[in-house]
Each structure stands twice: as structure tokens, then as C-alpha cells.
Amino acid sequence: MSRQDREKWNRRYAARGDRMGEEPRTWLERNRDLLPTKGRALDLAAGEGQNAVFLAGLGLDVSAVDISSVGLAKARERAQAGGVALHTLESDLERDPAFIAPESYDLILCFRYLQRDLAPGIEAGLRPGGLAVLELPTRKTLERRDKPAASFLVEAGELANWFVSLRTLRFEEEWENDVNLSRIVAQK
Ligand SMILES: C[S@@+](CC[C@H](N)C(=O)[O-])C[C@H]1O[C@@H](n2cnc3c(N)ncnc32)[C@H](O)[C@@H]1O
């Protein structure tokens, strides 16, 4: 499955200019007041790096992980154009969900990539006080669209229960461009 995913995403990223747009996701921008401006950040399934580069611009030391070499090459170009440093790591998260080093990050992002078994690693990977910021489409999305497939969608309310040891600072579920999004900011 992962090899097919890699090829699929490489094709998608190669076919378009900026598939996901230039700006960071709105959930990240809306929580700007909570984000650290120093320390280490990890962006899981970072794609073309809009969120990662935004964080690097805030002053964070950011690592962007994705299965797509094409997406990560675009992320590096974006970082260079923005005059910020960015570490990129091509990795299949499905093969190694526990790769996140414990107590290493002040911020961990996971936007629009569903892999439930990453949750314990995200919790463990945060330093005390660190934040997990996630945004995942829910099954309600299928009320307005045919895609993505249900296997890429969380149940309504599910994300609020992912992190047993973190304190939820913000949680919401709302529509954006006909995608129903579950969003959380949780703190260790
Ligand atoms: C919908 S995009 C989201 C990208 C970015 N987080 C954003 O919000 O714009 C999903 C991303 O997951 C990545 N991906 C898919 N399967 C993966 C895997 N097994 N390991 C790591 N990344 C994966 C894809 O390459 C793609 O960049």
C-alpha cells in the first residue's frame, strides 16, 4: 500500500504547481497565539511544506516528514525561497509509526493525514508543555463529497479522545470548502 501511496503522491505533486496552495492551513494560523517561537517542531506527512515553512518562519527548528520525495523537494524549495532552514525526511510512517524520538519536540503537527497508531508516538514525542496540533477530515465530509474514501476519515468526535495524557486546549469540528474538519490543539 505504501509504495502505491508514494507513487500516487509523487504523481500528484509533480503534476501541479502548488497543489495545496501557498498559505499554511487556517487551523495553524488561527492558533498562532499558542505556538512556540523557539525549540523543535515536527510536521508529519508535511506534503509540500506550507505549514513547516510557516513554523520555521516563526523561529522553530522544523523537521518535515513525508513519503513523497517530490513533495519534500517542493518543501525545500519553499524554505529556500523564504530564507528559512528546513530539515526533510522521506519516510513511510506506516512502516515505522514509533520513529518519533521521545520527549524531543515542542510542537508536533499532523494535518490531513490519518494514521491512528501515530497517536502514542505523538504524545511521547512531545516535551513537557509541548503542543500537538492536528486537523483531520471527518466522515461527515461524505455528506457533501464522494471523496476521500472512508478509510481516510475520522469519526465525528473521535479526535478529542486520541491523546489520553494531553490536555485539550482547543477542539472544534467545522466545515471548510465542503470538507468537515476535526481539529485539536492539545498540550503535554
Ligand atoms: C492530504 S496530504 C496533506 C499534506 C499536508 N499535511 C497538508 O495539510 O497540506 C497527505 C500527505 O500524506 C503523505 N503520506 C501518505 N502516506 C504516507 C505515509 N505512509 N508516510 C508518510 N507520509 C504519507 C502524502 O505524501 C501527502 O503529502
The ligand as an SDF file (V2000), in Angstrom:
LIG
                    3D

 27 29  0  0  0  0  0  0  0  0999 V2000
   -3.6260   15.3670    2.0820 C   0  0  0  0  0  0  0  0  0  0  0  0
   -1.8600   15.4570    2.0820 S   0  0  0  0  0  0  0  0  0  0  0  0
   -1.5690   16.5360    3.4550 C   0  0  0  0  0  0  0  0  0  0  0  0
   -0.2840   17.3120    3.3290 C   0  0  0  0  0  0  0  0  0  0  0  0
   -0.1060   18.4130    4.3850 C   0  0  0  0  0  0  0  0  0  0  0  0
   -0.0330   17.8710    5.7350 N   0  0  0  0  0  0  0  0  0  0  0  0
   -1.1920   19.4460    4.2930 C   0  0  0  0  0  0  0  0  0  0  0  0
   -2.0140   19.5790    5.2020 O   0  0  0  0  0  0  0  0  0  0  0  0
   -1.2390   20.1370    3.2730 O   0  0  0  0  0  0  0  0  0  0  0  0
   -1.3800   13.8570    2.7320 C   0  0  0  0  0  0  0  0  0  0  0  0
    0.1340   13.6570    2.7870 C   0  0  0  0  0  0  0  0  0  0  0  0
    0.4220   12.3880    3.3960 O   0  0  0  0  0  0  0  0  0  0  0  0
    1.5670   11.8510    2.7720 C   0  0  0  0  0  0  0  0  0  0  0  0
    1.5860   10.4030    3.0260 N   0  0  0  0  0  0  0  0  0  0  0  0
    0.7180    9.4630    2.5610 C   0  0  0  0  0  0  0  0  0  0  0  0
    1.0470    8.2410    3.0230 N   0  0  0  0  0  0  0  0  0  0  0  0
    2.1470    8.4090    3.8190 C   0  0  0  0  0  0  0  0  0  0  0  0
    2.9610    7.5210    4.5860 C   0  0  0  0  0  0  0  0  0  0  0  0
    2.6970    6.2100    4.6490 N   0  0  0  0  0  0  0  0  0  0  0  0
    4.0130    8.0280    5.2780 N   0  0  0  0  0  0  0  0  0  0  0  0
    4.2960    9.3590    5.2220 C   0  0  0  0  0  0  0  0  0  0  0  0
    3.5550   10.2570    4.5150 N   0  0  0  0  0  0  0  0  0  0  0  0
    2.4930    9.7840    3.8280 C   0  0  0  0  0  0  0  0  0  0  0  0
    1.3890   12.2210    1.3050 C   0  0  0  0  0  0  0  0  0  0  0  0
    2.5860   12.1700    0.5830 O   0  0  0  0  0  0  0  0  0  0  0  0
    0.8180   13.6470    1.4380 C   0  0  0  0  0  0  0  0  0  0  0  0
    1.8550   14.6050    1.4250 O   0  0  0  0  0  0  0  0  0  0  0  0
  1  2  1  0
  2  3  1  0
  2 10  1  0
  3  4  1  0
  4  5  1  0
  5  6  1  0
  5  7  1  0
  7  8  2  0
  7  9  1  0
 10 11  1  0
 11 12  1  0
 11 26  1  0
 12 13  1  0
 13 14  1  0
 13 24  1  0
 14 15  1  0
 14 23  1  0
 15 16  2  0
 16 17  1  0
 17 18  1  0
 17 23  2  0
 18 19  1  0
 18 20  2  0
 20 21  1  0
 21 22  2  0
 22 23  1  0
 24 25  1  0
 24 26  1  0
 26 27  1  0
M  CHG  2   2   1   9  -1
M  END
$$$$
